[in-house]
Structure formats: structure tokens, C-alpha cells
Amino acid sequence: MSAGHDLLRRAAANPEVLHWSSWTALTPGPALLVLGAVHGNEVCGAHAIARAIDDLTHGRLVLSRGRLTLVPVANPLAFKQNTREGERNLNRRFVPRPEGAVLDYEDRVTRQLAPLLARHDALLDLHSFHTPGEPFAMVGPRNNHGMREPFARAAEEMALARALGAPQVVEGWLEVYDRAARARGEAPDEEGIGTNEYMRSQGGYAVTLECGEHEDPQAIEVASQALCGALAHLGLAHVPAPARFGGPAARLRDVVLREAPGDRLARDWLSFDPVQAGEVIGLRADGMPVTAARAGCVLFPHPEAEVGREWFYLAEPDVA
């Protein structure tokens, strides 16, 4: 068994312990944090990070400036169970609970990881998805002074996203997630705050990379390439950098919820499949078509989504 696989085996064996490894160069530079397995069945990041830890430990990878922290398994209980969640979704309500609050497992993880995020400048969060499709990076809002997600580092965040080797970049997550909450009759609250949103609230910036389908071994290589891209972009190590993404980002615009078990997608959509205004994306249980309000592309299609949850998103090229 390789050293990396042994590290992951030990993480699964004891979900009451979080493990991370940090390196600090004597030459100052930015501080990068990389998370894997925030969702326990999304393992590509865990394997890529374990590989990087082994490379750093044995000198095959050398930090030249700044600080690097690698967390291969951010949710050990979910990782042990090979499930998305331990007791709930760690990437929703990633906000430390006040003293005296009743804590679930993910609350206890958040209490340990939140201060770690706050001590870094940039976050790379490695994920995968449940249907086939191309990898993509996700960034947050443009610079703004709003109450929900004020931000002042959008240019740095987009530059990091473009450096990871993914063929697509998506922006505008929290605004559309809040729209989904309102569609369910809920007020936007802490449920929409994940690792990236928390990182921005602490003055840093963050990119999520969706590396491919859960079970695709190539997703591990995508995650490893992205880690190298981040290191090269930030000047933390002398490593080969993947090609930068130079096209327009896709901006999330609409979200559609699954309303009944009989709702079905019109075909096997993949993320970034193009759609025209008025094109039928799905059919409600009563046969009513669900159409695209504008030309763009489908994102995150989930044909088996739970009733009341996100069925698919629609995005359009961001030409701003």
C-alpha cells in the first residue's frame, strides 16, 4: 500500500481526528489551503492531496516560498461511509456554532477547520460530481459592498480559477442558491454558506474545482493538475503549470427545483450542454414542459434530485 493510500485508510479508520500537513518556506509568500473530501464520496481531491503530501515529504515537490496546508479528508465520517454527508452537508452552513449550541458532527469539523481557513489567503476546494461531464472551476461574486457576500478580491479569485487547467469557469453561486431557497419558501440564511463563502468572509478568496465524475479515475489527475496550477500561479513551487482557461466564464442565472417524483429530464443532459431560449429541458409529472428562459447552457443536472431540491441550473456566457 502506498504512503498516500495508508494516510487515507487511517483517516477513514478514525473519523474523530482531522489530519492536515503544513509547510512554510523561509521566503515570504501567499498562504494556500487545499481541501479534499468535504463530501465523503468525492474522493479525487483526497487522493491527489495524499499524493502531494507524499511528494513534499520525500522532496519530489519543494515549497519555494509562502505557506501550504493540505487537508486530504475534510469530512472523515462521510469519507469512511463513502457518502456525501456524515450527519449533514459540511459545505452548507459552514459557520462556527456559538458556545453552548448543540453540535452535530459537521459542526464539530467546522469548529476546527474555520480557524484554519481564516489563517490562509486562498482556498482550493476539490470536488467531483455525480453525472458525466467536463471539469470546471467555480468562483464567487464580483466585487461588491452588499450585505450578503461583500467581496473585494474577485480579480485574484478569477485569476486562480483560470490557472487550474479546467476548460470552464462558473460564477455566481450564492445568488442563485438563495433564489432556490426562496423557491422553496425559505429565507436565505447560513445554509448557503460553504467553505468558499466562509473563506471570503474572512478576507481571503476561494475556488472550488469540480474535477469530473465521482468514479472517474481521471478526476484524480485533474485534481493533481489543479494543485500544480495553483502552486505555479501563486509562485509557491516550481512545477509545470497547465494551460490557462482564456474563454468567458459561465454565469449562473436560473435554478429549477424538482417538484414531484414524476418530474423527468427531457434527455440525459450534461453540464455545459447548450440550450436555446424556449428549449424543453424537462417535463413535470403532469406533462408540463420546463423550458429555458434564455439561451445558454445546462449546469448540474440531477435527474434523481429529491423533491424540493435543485433539479438543474441554467447559465449564460458572461461577456462583462
N, C-alpha and C positions, 0 to 999 in steps of 0.2 A: 504493500500500500504506500502511495506517495505521501510525502510530508503534508501536502495540501489536503489530500483526502483524509488523512488522520486528523488534521485540525477540524475539518467539518464533522467527522464522526464524533469527536469529543464535544463539539458544540451541540449536537443533537442529543448526546448522552446526558447532558446536564443543563436543561433549559433554565435553571435558576442562576446561571452565571453568564454574563456577557463578556466577550473577549474582543479586544482590539489591539492593534500594534501601531506604534508611532515611531517616526524617525524625524530628527531635527538636524539639519545641516548647520554648520557654523556660519555659512554665508546667509545673510537675511534674505527673505523672500516671502511670497504668499503662503498661506496655510490652506491645504486642501484636505477635505474629508470625503471618503468614498464609502458608501453603504451598499451591502448586499443583503438579499433575503429579508427585506422589510415585509414582503409577502412570502410566506414559507414555501410555497410551491413554485416560486420564481427563483430558480437556483443558479442561473447562469452567472449572476454577479458574485455569488458566494464562491463558485469555482474559480472565476477569474481573479478575485481578490486573494483567495488562498494561494493561487499560483504566484501572484505578485509578492505576497509575503515571503514565500519560499525563495523567490529570486532576490529579494532585498536581503534576506537573512544570509544567503550564500554568495552575495557580492555580484550576482549576474545583473542586478539593477542597483544603481547607486544614486542616492539623492545628492544633487549638486548645490541646491540652495532651498531655503524655506523649510516648511514642515508638511509632513504627510501622515495622515492617520487612516488606517484601513480597518473597517468593521465587516468581516466576511458574513456574519449571520446576525442581523439586527433583531430578528424575532426568533429566538431559539425554539420556543414551544411550537410555533407554526411550522418551522423547519423540521422539527422532529416528527410532526404529524403529517408532513407533506401537504399542508392545507394553506389556503390564503391567509387565514387568521388563526391566532391562538384562541383567545376568547372574543376578540373583536378585531376590526381592521386597524392595524397600527398606523396606517397612513391616512386616517381620518381622526380628528380630534387629537392631533399631536400637540397637546398643550399640557404642561405640568399641572397636576391637580393641587389644590391648596392643602395645607396641613390639616389633618383630621378627616379628609374625604375618604370614602370607601374606594379602594383602588382595585381595578381588575388587572390582569396580567400585563396588558399593553400599557396601562397607566404606570405600572412599576418600571417597565422598559423605558417609557418616555422620560421618567424622572432621572434616569441615568444618561440617556442619550441627549436630552435637550441641552444640558450644560456643555456637552462635547461639541454640539453644533455651534453653540454661541462662541466657542473659542477658535473658530476657523473662519476664513474669509469666503471660501467657496465649497459647495457641496456637489458631488456627483452621486446620484442615487440610481442604481442599476436594477432594472425590472425586465419582465417579459410579459407576453400577452397570450390569450387562450385560443386565438384563431390565426391561421397563416397570414403572413404579411411582411412588409419591409420594415426594418428598424427605423425608429425616429426619435429625435430629441424633443423634449418639452420644456418650454420656458414660461415665465410668468407674465405679469403685466408690463406695459410701458411705464416709464417714469410718471409718477402722479403724486398728489398730495391728499388723496382720498382717505376716508376713514377705514375702509375695508382692508385694503392691501397697499398702503403707501410704499413707494419704491423709488430709488434714485440710482440704481446700478444696472439698468436694462441693457446698456451697450456692452458692458462686461459680460453679462449673462448670455446675451446672444452670441458674442464672440466665442465663448466657451462652447456653446451648443454647436456652432459651426465647425469647431475643431475636432469633434469626436468621431468623424468618419461616417455618420449616419446620412442616408440620402434624403432625409426630410427633417424639417423643424416645425413644431406646432406651438402656437402661443395662445394665451388667453384662457387658461384652465378655470381659475376660481370664479370668474364672472359667469361662465356657463354652468358650472357646478351649482352656483347659487340659483340660477334660473331653474335647474332641475329640482332643487329643494322647494322653490316656490310652486312649481308644477305639482308637487306632492302635497301642497298645502302647508309647508313648513317655512319658518323664517330662517334665512341664512344665519348660521351660528358657527361654533367651533368645529362642527362636524366636517366642514370643508377644509380645515387646516391640516395639512400633511407636513412631511419633513421639509419640503421646499418652502412652503408658506411660512413655517416657523423660522427657517433659516433667514428668510428675507426680513422677518420681524425683528431679528437680532442684528441687523445691519449687514448681513452677508448677501450672497446671491447663490442660486442653485439651479441645477439642470437635472431632470430625470431623463434617462435613456431607456427606451423600450427596445430591447435587444433582439426581439424575434419571438417566435412561438415557444411556449414553455418547454416542450420536449425536443426542440431542435438543437442538436449538439453545436451547430454553428453559432448559436446565440452566445456561447461561452467565448468564442473567438471575437465576436462583435464587442462583447464587454471588455475583453482584454485590449482590443484595439482602441476602444474609447478611453480606457485608463491611460494608455500610452499617449493618446491625443491630448488628454488633459494635462499630463505631466509635461509634454513638449510645449503646449500652448502657454502654460504658466512658467515655463523655464525652470521647472523643478528637477528635471533629469534630462540627460542627453539620450533620447530614444527616437526611433523612427516615427514620424507623425503621419497619420492617414490623410488622405485628400480632404480638404475643407469643403463643406457644403456652401455653394455660392448662389443658390436659387432663392426665390421668395419663400418665406415661411407660410404655413397654412394657419389661418386664424380661425379658431373655433367660433361658431356663430349660433348654432341651434343644438338643442338636445331633445330627444324624443323618448318618452318613457313607455315601457311595455305595460299595457292596461289590463290585459286578460291572458290566461294561459293559451287561448287560441290565437293570439296575435302571432303572425309569422312574417319573416322577411321574404321579399319577393324573389330573392335569389341568394346565393352564397356570397355575400359582399365581403370584400377585403378592405382593410384600411387604405385610404387614398384612391379607391376606385372612383373615377369621375362620375358626376351626375349632372344632368341638365335641370333647369328650373321646370317644375311640374312633373319630373320623372317619378315613377312609383318606386318607393324604397321598401315598403312593407304593406301588409294587409291586416286590418283589425279582425277580430274574431267574427264580426258580423259582415265581413267582406269589404268594409270601407277602406279605400286606398289611403296610404300615408305617403305624401309626395314631398319632394324637395322644394323649399320656398325660393331657392335661388340656385344658380349654377355653382358648382364647387366639387367637393368630394365627401365621401363617407369616411367616418373615423370611428374606431372602437365598436364595430358591430358585435352585438352579443345576442345571438338568436335565442338563447335559453335564459335570458335575464329574468330575475324574479319580478313578479308583478309589482309595479310601482317603482322599479329601478330603471337605470339608463339602458335603453334598447339600442340606440345608436346616436352618434353625433354627426353634425354636418359642419364643414369648414369651407372657407374660400381663400384663394390666394391673397396674401397681404401685400398690397402694392405700395403701402405708405413708406 
